[in-house]
């Protein structure tokens, strides 16, 4: 455990010192400023617009952090031969878990920072105190740490950075489309093709269902989050992530690097 925490700390410090970290912070700041400016021109409620665009900003910046910082750092470490330095001192699964924990810290930092900024902007310009925005921070941490775990699985399987990035984006898009796809087939009833429905259901079991973490409408409309749904989504995240990381460690241990 001590080695995992040490590697996670090193990964976090390296990520913070990287210029990508500053660039992503700048992107987030400009995005939020643009949201505030557009909200003053919108015909709707200013607070609601800031909340909507702010949560979109959290998703965008966390996706960029996942690919450009968390996953890219793995490949950069391998190119610099720093990976072999670690693997000579600690077991491979320890290295993977440490890197994953460090990447999770980074997602948590960006999510919490973005959530705090959106809360402040909503309070200042929208004259609304929206504590429910911090639920969006929680769901973003679950969603993108799970996506990072999948990226680590692709890395363990030996895929290149470009292919890994494209597959992660595909998984992200598919993961937000599964519920709608299944509902569309169910809505067709007898007119739908049952084999296509079976295929979609099979894909839904293999791919992560990111719709389980999407409570954006409930947050914008200040509706209380059902605790039962939150517990189910958290358990889903835990078991799916545990399976992905276990599979990543098993593949990484057997692979010839």
MIGU-796891 format. One record per atom (N, C-alpha, C): residue in three letters; x, y, z. Coordinates in steps of 0.1 Angstrom, whole numbers, plus 5000, padded with zeros to 4 digits. Layout:
REM MIGU-796891
ALAXYZ...
//
This chain:
REM MIGU-796891
UNK500849885000UNK500050005000UNK500950135000UNK502050125007UNK502950245008UNK503450274994UNK503850174986UNK504350194973UNK503250254964UNK502050204965UNK500950264957UNK500750414960UNK500750444973UNK500550594976UNK501750674972UNK502950614972UNK504150694968UNK504150714953UNK503750614945UNK503650634931UNK502550734927UNK501450724934UNK500350814931UNK500750964934UNK501550984945UNK501951114948UNK502951164937UNK503851084933UNK504751124922UNK503951154909UNK502951074906UNK502151094894UNK501451224895UNK500851254906UNK500151384908UNK501051504907UNK502251494913UNK503151614913UNK503651634899UNK503951524891UNK504351544877UNK503251604869UNK502051564871UNK500951614863UNK500751764866UNK500851804879UNK500651944882UNK501752034876UNK502951984876UNK504152054870UNK504052064855UNK503351974849UNK503251974834UNK502552094829UNK502952144817UNK502252254811UNK500852224807UNK500552094805UNK499152054801UNK498252094813UNK498652084825UNK497852114837UNK497452264836UNK498352354833UNK498052494833UNK497152524821UNK497452454810UNK496652484798UNK495152444800UNK494952334807UNK493552284810UNK492852374820UNK493652424829UNK493052524839UNK492652654831UNK493452694822UNK493152814814UNK491952794805UNK491852674799UNK490652634791UNK489452644800UNK489452584811UNK488352584820UNK487952724824UNK488952804828UNK488552944831UNK487953024820UNK488453014808UNK487953084796UNK486553024793UNK486352894795UNK484952834792UNK483952894802UNK484352904815UNK483352954825UNK483053104822UNK484153184819UNK483953324816UNK482953344804UNK483153254794UNK482353264782UNK480853224786UNK480753134795UNK479353094799UNK478653204806UNK479453274815UNK478853384822UNK478453494812UNK479253524802UNK478953634792UNK477753594784UNK477653474780UNK476453424772UNK475253424780UNK475353394793UNK474153384802UNK473553514803UNK474353624803UNK473753764804UNK472953794791UNK473253734780UNK472553754768UNK471353664766UNK471253554774UNK470153464772UNK468853514777UNK467753454772UNK466453494776UNK465953414789UNK466653304791UNK466253224802UNK466953264815UNK466853184826UNK467353214839UNK468853214838UNK469553314843UNK471053324843UNK471653204850UNK471153184862UNK471653074871UNK471552944864UNK470452914858UNK470252784851UNK471152764840UNK471452874832UNK472352864821UNK473752844825UNK474152914836UNK475552894841UNK475652744846UNK474652694853UNK474752554858UNK474852454846UNK474052474836UNK474052384825UNK475352384818UNK475852504814UNK477152514807UNK478252484816UNK478152504829UNK479252474838UNK479452324839UNK478352244840UNK478452104841UNK478952044828UNK478552104816UNK479152064804UNK480652094804UNK481052204810UNK482552234811UNK483252134819UNK482652084830UNK483251984839UNK483551854830UNK482551814823UNK482651694815UNK483751714804UNK483751824797UNK484751854787UNK486251854793UNK486351924804UNK487751934809UNK488151804815UNK487251734821UNK487651604827UNK487951494816UNK487251504805UNK487651424794UNK489051454788UNK489351584788UNK490651624783UNK491751584793UNK491451594806UNK492351554816UNK492651404815UNK491551324813UNK491751184812UNK492651144800UNK492451204789UNK493251164777UNK494651234776UNK494651374778UNK495851444776UNK496851444787UNK496351414799UNK497251414811UNK497351274816UNK496251214821UNK496351084828UNK496850974819UNK496250954807UNK496650844798UNK497950874791UNK498151004786UNK499351044779UNK500551024788UNK500451044801UNK501651034810UNK502150894810UNK501250794809UNK501750654809UNK502650634797UNK502250674785UNK503050654773UNK504350734773UNK504250854779UNK505450934779UNK506450874789UNK505950824800UNK506850754810UNK507550634803UNK506750564795UNK507350444788UNK508450494778UNK508150594770UNK509050644760UNK510350694767UNK510250754779UNK511450804786UNK512150684794UNK511650564793UNK512250454800UNK512050464815UNK511250554820UNK511050564834UNK510150454839UNK509350404830UNK508450284834UNK509250174839UNK510350134832UNK511150024835UNK511850044849UNK512150174852UNK512750204865UNK511750164876UNK510550204875UNK509550164885UNK509350014886UNK509249954874UNK508949804874UNK510049724879UNK511249784880UNK512349704886UNK512349714901UNK511449804907UNK511449824921UNK510149774927UNK509049784920UNK507749744925UNK507049644915UNK506049564920UNK505349484911UNK504449564901UNK504149504890UNK503449574880UNK502049624884UNK501349534891UNK499949574896UNK500049694905UNK501149704913UNK501349814922UNK501549944915UNK502349934904UNK502550054896UNK501250104889UNK500450004884UNK499250044877UNK498250114887UNK498150054899UNK497250104909UNK497650244914UNK499050264915UNK499550394919UNK499250494909UNK499550464896UNK499250554886UNK497750594885UNK496950494886UNK495550514886UNK495050604897UNK495650584909UNK495250674921UNK495650814918UNK496850834913UNK497350964910UNK496451034900UNK496050964889UNK495151014879UNK493851054885UNK493350974894UNK492051004901UNK492151124910UNK493251144916UNK493451274924UNK493351394914UNK493851384902UNK493851494893UNK492451524888UNK491651414886UNK490251434882UNK489451494893UNK489751454906UNK489051514917UNK489351654919UNK490651694916UNK491051834918UNK490351924907UNK490351884895UNK489651954884UNK488151964887UNK487551854890UNK486051854893UNK485651944904UNK486451934915UNK486152014927UNK486352164924UNK487452194917UNK487752334914UNK486652394904UNK486252314894UNK485252354885UNK483852374892UNK483552274901UNK482252284908UNK482252404917UNK483352434924UNK483352554933UNK483252684925UNK483852684913UNK483752804904UNK482352824899UNK481652714895UNK480352724890UNK479352764902UNK479552714913UNK478752754925UNK478952904928UNK480152954927UNK480453094930UNK479853184919UNK479953144907UNK479353224896UNK477853224896UNK477253104900UNK475853104901UNK475353194912UNK476053194923UNK475753274934UNK475853424931UNK476953464924UNK477253604921UNK476353664910UNK476253594899UNK475553644888UNK474153594887UNK473853474892UNK472453424892UNK471653444904UNK472353494915UNK471753514928UNK471053394933UNK471653274931UNK471153144935UNK472253064942UNK471853014953UNK472852924960UNK472452784957UNK473252714949UNK472952584944UNK473952484950UNK473752434962UNK474652334968UNK474552204960UNK473452184953UNK473352054945UNK474352044934UNK475052154931UNK476052144921UNK477252054925UNK477452034938UNK478551954942UNK478151804940UNK476851774938UNK476551634933UNK477151614919UNK477151714911UNK477751704897UNK479251674898UNK479951734909UNK481351704911UNK481551554914UNK480651504923UNK480751364927UNK480551264915UNK479551294907UNK479251214895UNK480351214885UNK480951334883UNK482051354874UNK483251274878UNK483551264891UNK484651194896UNK484451044894UNK483250994896UNK482950854894UNK483050824879UNK482450904871UNK482450874856UNK483850874850UNK484650974853UNK485950984846UNK487050904853UNK486850864865UNK487850764871UNK487550634865UNK486350604862UNK485950474855UNK486550474841UNK486450594834UNK486950604820UNK488550594821UNK489150644831UNK490650634832UNK490950484834UNK490150414842UNK490450274844UNK490350194830UNK489450234822UNK489350164809UNK490550204800UNK490950334801UNK492150374794UNK493450294798UNK493450264811UNK494550184816UNK494450034811UNK493249984809UNK493049854803UNK493649854789UNK493349954781UNK493849954768UNK495349974767UNK495850044777UNK497350064778UNK497949924781UNK497349854790UNK497949724794UNK497849624783UNK496849644774UNK496749554763UNK497749584751UNK498449694753UNK499549724743UNK499049824732UNK497949884733UNK497549984722UNK498350104723UNK498550174712UNK499250304711UNK498350414717UNK498950524719UNK498250644725UNK497150694717UNK497350704704UNK496350754695UNK495150664694UNK495350534693UNK494250434693UNK493550434706UNK494350444717UNK493750444730UNK492850564732UNK493250674727UNK492450804729UNK491150784721UNK491250734708UNK490050724700UNK489050624706UNK489550514711UNK488750414717UNK488050464730UNK488750554738UNK488250614750UNK487050704746UNK487250784736UNK486150874731UNK484950794727UNK485250684719UNK484150594715UNK483450534726UNK484150484737UNK483550424749UNK482650534756UNK483150654756UNK482450764763UNK481150794756UNK481250804742UNK480050834735UNK479050714736UNK479450594734UNK478550474735UNK477950464749UNK478850494759UNK478350484773UNK477250574776UNK477150684768UNK476050784770UNK474950764761UNK474950654753UNK473950634743UNK473150504745UNK473650424755UNK473050284756UNK471550294761UNK471350374771UNK469950384776UNK468950424766UNK469350524758UNK468450584747UNK468250474736UNK469350394733UNK469250294723UNK468250184727UNK468450144740UNK467550034745UNK466050084745UNK465850204750UNK464550254751UNK463850274737UNK464750304727UNK464250314713UNK463750184708UNK464550074710UNK464149944706UNK462849894713UNK462849924726UNK461649884734UNK460449954729UNK460550084726UNK459450164721UNK458950114707UNK459750054699UNK459350004686UNK458449884688UNK458549804699UNK457749694702UNK457849584691UNK456749534686UNK456849424676UNK457449474663UNK457549604661UNK458149654648UNK459749644649UNK460249634661UNK461649624663UNK462249494660UNK463549494656UNK464249364654UNK464849314667UNK464349194671UNK464749144685UNK466249104685UNK466749074674UNK468149044673UNK469049164675UNK468649274669UNK469249404672UNK469149444686UNK468049424692UNK467849454706UNK468749374715UNK468849244712UNK469749154719UNK471249204718UNK471649244706UNK472949294704UNK473249424712UNK472249514712UNK472349634720UNK472449604735UNK471649514740UNK471749474754UNK473049414757UNK473649324748UNK474949264750UNK475949374751UNK475949474742UNK476849584743UNK476749664756UNK475449674761UNK475249754773UNK475849684785UNK475949544784UNK476549474795UNK478149484795UNK478649494783UNK480149504782UNK480649644784UNK479949744778UNK480349884779UNK479849944792UNK480550044797UNK480050114809UNK478850194806UNK477850194814UNK476750284812UNK476850414820UNK477450514813UNK477650644819UNK476350724822UNK475250674816UNK473950744819UNK473650724834UNK474150624840UNK473950604855UNK474450724863UNK475450794858UNK476050904865UNK475451044860UNK474451044851UNK473951164845UNK472751204852UNK472851294862UNK471751354870UNK471651504867UNK472151544855UNK472251684851UNK470851754852UNK469851694847UNK468451764847UNK467951774861UNK468151674869UNK467751684883UNK468451794891UNK469751814888UNK470551914894UNK470152054890UNK469952074877UNK469552204872UNK468152244877UNK467252144878UNK465952184883UNK465852164899UNK466952154905UNK467052154920UNK466152044926UNK466151934919UNK465351814924UNK466251734933UNK465751674944UNK466651594952UNK467051464946UNK468251434948UNK468851304942UNK468351194951UNK467751094944UNK467250974952UNK468450894957UNK468450884970UNK469550814976UNK469750674971UNK468650604969UNK468750464963UNK469450464950UNK469150554941UNK469750564928UNK471250594930UNK471550684939UNK472950724941UNK473750604946UNK473150524955UNK473850404960UNK474050304949UNK473050274941UNK473150184930UNK474250224920UNK474250354917UNK475250404907UNK476650394913UNK476850424926UNK478150404933UNK478650264933UNK477750174936UNK478050034936UNK478449984922UNK477650034912UNK478049994898UNK479450044895UNK479750164899UNK481050224896UNK482150134903UNK481950104915UNK482950024923UNK483249894917UNK482149814914UNK482349684909UNK482949674895UNK482449774886UNK482949774873UNK484349814873UNK484749914881UNK486149964881UNK487049854887UNK486549784897UNK487349674903UNK487649574892UNK486649534884UNK486849434874UNK487749484863UNK487649614859UNK488549664849UNK489949674853UNK490249714866UNK491549724871UNK492149584873UNK491349494878UNK491849354879UNK492249294866UNK491449314856UNK491749264842UNK493049334837UNK493149464840UNK494349544835UNK495549484841UNK495549464855UNK496749414862UNK497049274857UNK496049184854UNK496349054849UNK497049054836UNK496549144827UNK497149154813UNK498549214814UNK498649314822UNK499949384823UNK501049294829UNK500649204839UNK501549114845UNK502049004835UNK501248964825UNK501548864816UNK502248914803UNK502149054801UNK502649104789UNK504149124789UNK504749104778UNK506249124776UNK506449264772UNK507049344781UNK507149484778UNK508649514773
//
